Amino acid sequence: MNNILVPIGTSPNAVDTLQYAIDFASKFGSKVFVMDVISVSSTAASLRNVEERVVQSSLEHIKEIIEKVETKSVEIKIATYKGDIIDGLEDINKELGIDLIIIAPRSNDIKEELYLGNTTGRIVKQTDIPTLIVPKGTAFKPIKHIMTAFGSGILKRNRVLNPLAAIKDKFRAEINLLLVKRPGYSEEDLQVNTALLDLSKNLTITENGNTYLGVLEHFQNQHPDLLCVFRKKRGFFKKLWEKNTIPKSEFFVPIPVLILSVKKD
């Protein structure tokens, strides 16, 4: 895990998120790229020096945030992008090769009932980069127990498990699999990928209306430090394909959530 990207934006939790990312990166020897997206309207862009001023203001904002964290000898670089955040993530990923995005559940949206705001929801929905969502105020601690929840054990590419395997190896973590049989499941869904099985300590099979309800049923018994799920149109965050936000009434856990990318279905 070489390169970790932290989108900052105007999130009030930016310092906490960046500190978590730095603490996490220090365990892997990773570089941290702090990203801000600059948006200038076509009308404003026609004014002399407006764009340059916006860029300078963005850089100063990022530097102020970096000054408030303990860097722990982690190499931190600034990455700015003019335009849409998804385009920016894709371009930076092509240039640098991003192994992991670390982000807070909400970014620019102040609605407390939301777990994923519009910006974070779009990142989860529209990119294929593994993403770690860290609740605000979460201090880093070694990850020892991981719950990996899914409704189908089918994985077309074993390499999507690389971030999970890296975390397991680094912290000597225990991975418990939770296969949730949802309405309309097929026998094929119950055939769990062998590479995923090899990473885990045990497999629990439960039957619920959706994967999140299965997590709720077993969360208190397992007490995980990390929840791992997969990014699919018909997967854990399938509501994201209807809209870009997720309310807390539909999903909420008080621990970091690792979202792994699979080939879009």
N, C-alpha and C positions, 0 to 999 in steps of 0.2 A: 504494500500500500504506500505508494510514493507521493501522490499529489492529492491533497484534500482541498476542496473549494468551499468557502463560506460566503454565501450571498448576504450582504448587510442590509441594503435599503434603508428605510427609516424605522426599523423595528426598535422599540424601546428596550428590547432584551438583547440588543446586538452585542454588548460587552460580555454578558453571561454566555451567549452562544459561542462567541469567538474564544473565550477562555476554555470552555469545554472542548472545543475543537483543538486548541493548542495542547491541552492536557492529553487528549486522545492521541494526537499526532506524535507527541513526545515518546509514546510507548512504541511507535512503529518507525521512528526516524523519518517521518513524512514532512514534506513542505506544506505550508498552508497558504493558499491564495485567497485573499480577501477581495470580494467582488462587489462592485456597485454598478448599477445600470443608470446611465444618464439619458434622460428623455427631454428633448428640446422640440417644441412645436415648430411647424414650418413657418409660422408667423414670427415667432421669436428668433428663429435661426436666421432670419433675414436681417436682423439688427446686428450691427457691427459689434464684435467682441462678446456677444451674449453667450455663445456656445463655449468660448474659452473660459468665461467666468463661471459657468455651470460646472465645467470640468474641474477647474481649480477648487471650487467649493466642495465638490465631491471628494477630491483628494484630501482636502483638509479635514473633512468629516471622517474619512477612514483613518487618517493619521491620529485624530483625537481618540478614536475608539482603540486603536492599537496601543496608544500610550497608557491606557487604563488597564491593560492586561499584563499578566506575568508571562513573558515569552518562553521561558525555560529552554533557551538556546535553540528553539524551533525556528527554522528559516521562514520568514513571513514576507510574502510579496503581494503587491496590489495589482488587481486586474480590473480595469474599467471597460465598459462597453457602452457605445451610443446606440440606442435602439431598444428593441424588445428583449426582455430577460431570457426567454427561451432561445431566441436566436443567439444571444450572447453566450449562454451556457453551451450551446452546440459548437459555436466557433472556438471558444476557449478549450473545450474538450478535444476538438480536432487538433488544436495547436499544442496542447500540453499533455493530454491524456489524463483526465480526472478519474481517480479511483473511487472517490466518495464525496458526496455533497453533505455537509452538516448544516442544518437549518432549524429554526424554531418552528413550532406548529403554525403560528400566525405571523404575518409580516406587517403589512400596512393596514390591515383591518382591525379595528379596535372592538369589534363585537365580541363580548365575552362568551356568548353562546357557541361560538365557532371553535372547532378544533383545528381545522385547516382553513386559513383564509384564502382569498383568491390567488395571491402570489404563490404561496406554498402549495396550494392545490394544483395550480398549473404546472409547477415544477415536478410534482409527483406524477401527474397525468401525462405530461407531454415530453418528458425526457426519458432516456434509457439508462441514465447514470444512477448507480446505487445511491440511495439517500438515507441518511440517518436523521430522524426528527427528534430533537431534544427539547423536552418541556422546559418552559421558562423557569429559571431559578435552580436548575439541576446541576449539581456539582459532580464532576467526574469521579467515578470510582471504578476499580477493576471489575470487569464483567465476568461473573462466575456461573450464572444460570441463565440460559437462553430458552425461551419458548418459541418454537417455529410452528406457526399455524397456517393451515392451508385447506382448501376444499377439494383439491385434486393433486395427486402425487406425481403427475406428469410434468417432467421438465425436459425440454428439447435439447438444452445445452447444459452440460455439467459446469461449465465455467461461470455460470451465473452465481454459483455457490462460493466463488473465490473470496468475497468479502467475509462471508460467514465463517469459512474455514480459517481465514487469517485471524479473525477475532478469537475463534475457539483456540487456535494454537498459541496465540500471544498470551492469553489470560488463563489457559488451561481450563476453559469453560466447559460446562456440561450442557449439552443440547438435548432438549426433550421435544419430540415431534407431537403435534396435535393435528390429526386428520379429522376434519368435520364433515360428516355425511349430511349434505344439504338436500332439500327437496329436488328430485329429478337427477340425483347423482347416478353415474354409471359405474359398472364394475371396473372399467378402465381407470376411473378416478381413484380407485382404491389401490392401484398398483403404484407403490411409492418408488420414486427414483432411487436406484441402488447407491449412488454417490451420496445422496441425502441421508439414506439409512446408515451408511458407513460413518457419517459424521456424528450420529446421534447416539444417545445412551438408551433411550426407549421410545416407543411409539404408543400413543394413546389414540383410540378411535372413539369418537362421540357422534351423536346425531342431534343437530340443531337446525333452526330455521335459516341461519347464516353463520359464517365463520366467526364473526365478532361475538355472537351469543355463545359459541363454543369456547372462545377465549374467556369470556366472563365466568363461565361455569367452572373452569379449571385454574383461573388466575390466582385465586387465594391459596389454593393447595400447593401450587408450584412456586409461588413467590419469585418470579423471574426478575432479573436485572435488565433484560432486554427482550423485546418482542420482535420476532423476525417474520415478515410476510412477503408475498410476491405481488408484483405489479402486473395485473391482468385486467382486461376489460370486464371479465366475468369473475374477477377475484375479490380480494378483501375490500378494496376501495372501489367497487364497481359503481357506486353512486357518483364518483368523480366523472364518469363518462356522461352523466346527465347534467352536471353542473361542476363548477370548479371549487366549490366549498364543501366542507364536511362539518355539520353541527355536532356538538358534544353529545347530543341526544342519540346520534347514530354511531359515534365512536369516541371513546376516550380511555386512555390508560395513563397512569402517572409516571411511566418509565419511557426511556428512549425506544423508538421504533425504527428498525432497519428494514428498508424496502428494497428488495432485490428485483432486478429487471429480468423479465423473460421475454421471449419473442412475442410481439404483439399478436393477440388472437382476435 
